[in-house]
Amino acid sequence: MTGNVTLRVLMEAAGLGQADLAKRLNGHIERLSGVPGTVSDRHVRNWLTGKTAWPQKRQREALEAEFGVSAENLGFTPLPPRTKLVPRQAAAGPDPSESLEAPLKRRTFTAAATTLAAAQLLPARAGARPRVGMSDVARLETAFHDLVTSDNQQGGSISLETRAVAFAQHALEKQKVGTTTSRVRSRLYYLAAAFTGTALWAAIDSHQPERARTHLRDALYLADLSGSSQMKTRLWLHASLLASQEPGGAREALDAAYEARSTYACRSDALLRSLALARLAGTQAHAYRGERRLGQAALGNIDGAQEAFATADRDASRPAWISFYDEAELQGLSSLVMTRLGRHAEAEAHLHKTLRQLRPEYRRNRMYYTATLALVQLRQGEVELACSTAERVGPRGHNPPAGRTGQLLIQFGQELAKVAPGSRCVADWKARYRLQGEHRP
C-alpha cells in the first residue's frame, strides 16, 4: 500500500494537521451542499496512508475547493469502472489489470500540472537509478515559469504556495533517486530554491509570516547549494519585505535589503540593481518616521534605481521571477517611497503612470496599486474621489481581498472613518465590505 505523498506535502506546506483539514473540509461540504460534513481525522489518515485511494464525491469536491486543484492532482487515484461478471467458460477478455494501468499512465508529469502525482515523489526501487538530465530540468523550469505567471495574474494564495512546495520537493527527489552531472545537480538546487522562494512570496503576499520564515530558511540554504547570486538577491529582497511586515522589524528589513543590494548579481546586472535599489528605498521610507537621514537616503536610492533601469540591457537573458519588473513596476515602487515620506501628490503622479503602463495580465498588481492610489487620494483630502477609486478593487458585498491588498483596504476604511465620520462615503464603504476593519485570516 502506497501513501499519498502529494497530499501530505500540501498539508505540511499549509500547516494543516489531520484534524485541522477535516474541520476545513466539513466547512466546504456544508457550503457546497447545505448539509454538514462528517469528515474526521480518521478519513484524512486513511487518505494519507493510501488505505482510501479515492474519497467519496462530496469529500473530493471539498478537497478540490480547499487546495484549488483536482482530486487526481492531489494524489488520489480514480477507481476503475465496474465490469459485469462473465461465466467461467466465456472467452478470456483483456487482462483486468489493464483497467488499473490506464489511469496511472495518464498521471505523468507535464508542464501544465498544477501539482505532482504521489508516485513521482517516491524514491525509485533499489538498484534502479535513472539518469536525470537537462530534459528533466527543462520540464521543471517550465513549471516554474507557469507558477510565476499564476502569481503575477492572481497573487499569492495557499494553492500557489502548496504547489510551489510540492515542485521544490520534486526537484530534490530527482537528485535522490537518479544520477546527475554537477551542472544538473546545481540547476536542480537552483530550481528547488526558486520554487521555495515562490512559496515564500505567496506566504508574504498572504500575510502568513510563520510559514514565510520556514520557506525563507529553506530557500536560502538551497540557494547556497546552487551557488546562484541571482537567487540570493531575490530571497534577500523577499526577506526584507517579510521583516517590514512584522512589528519591530525595520532594522532587520534594512539589513536584508542591504544584503540584496550587495550581491554580485546586483553589481553585474543593472536591472537587478535597479530593483534592489527601489526595494531598499521603499524599506528606508518604511522605517522613515521623520528621520531626515533615512528620507534622503530613500530619495537617493529611488533616483539610483531609475538611473540603473535606464542603462539596463532589456534583452539580456534573465530568470522568470524578475519578469514583473518593468517601467510600470518601477513607477509603482517609486509611489510607495513617496507616500511613505508623506509626498502624496508625487506618489499619485507615479501611480497614474503605473496603472497606465501596467500589463493587462497583472491583475494582482493592478488591484494593489489601485488600492494604494485610493489611500493616497484620501490623504490629500479627496474623499469622494478616493472612494470612487477604492470601489474599483473587488466586488460589492464581499470581504476585503486577502493579503496585502486587503490590508490596504482595511487601512483605507479606518482612515476614511476618521477623515469623514458620518458621511455617506463611510456608510457606503461599510455596506460594501461586511467585515470592514477586521483582519482576514
Number of C-alpha atoms within 10 A of each C-alpha: 8 12 21 26 24 27 26 23 21 22 17 13 21 18 12 14 14 16 16 14 20 24 16 16 25 21 19 23 22 15 13 15 10 10 12 13 21 14 19 16 15 12 17 21 18 15 21 21 15 18 14 18 19 17 19 9 10 18 21 19 19 23 24 18 17 16 22 19 17 16 22 18 20 25 26 24 21 14 12 14 8 7 8 6 6 10 7 7 6 7 8 8 7 8 8 10 9 11 15 15 11 11 15 14 8 8 18 12 16 13 15 11 15 23 28 25 25 23 17 17 21 18 15 16 8 7 7 10 14 12 13 18 17 15 10 15 18 13 15 23 20 15 23 23 18 17 24 21 18 16 23 18 17 15 24 25 21 19 20 25 29 28 28 29 27 28 25 27 18 23 24 18 18 24 17 14 20 15 15 19 12 9 11 18 22 19 21 30 24 24 27 29 31 29 30 32 31 31 32 31 28 25 26 25 21 24 22 18 17 11 18 25 17 14 25 23 15 16 28 21 14 26 25 16 16 21 14 18 16 20 26 26 26 21 29 23 24 24 27 25 25 25 22 20 16 13 7 11 15 20 15 17 27 25 17 24 28 19 19 31 24 14 19 15 19 20 12 10 18 20 27 26 26 27 29 27 26 31 30 30 31 29 29 28 25 21 22 20 12 11 12 11 10 19 22 15 16 28 20 14 23 27 17 18 26 19 15 19 22 14 12 15 12 12 6 9 7 13 12 16 19 14 12 17 14 18 16 20 23 22 24 27 23 28 30 28 30 24 22 20 25 15 15 22 16 15 25 23 15 22 25 17 17 25 20 11 14 20 16 11 13 17 15 17 24 22 22 21 24 23 28 26 26 26 27 27 22 23 19 13 13 13 20 14 12 24 22 12 18 24 16 14 20 17 12 14 13 13 19 25 20 18 22 20 25 22 21 21 25 22 16 24 22 15 16 22 16 10 15 14 12 10 12 11 19 21 12 11 20 16 14 18 21 14 15 20 17 14 13 16 8
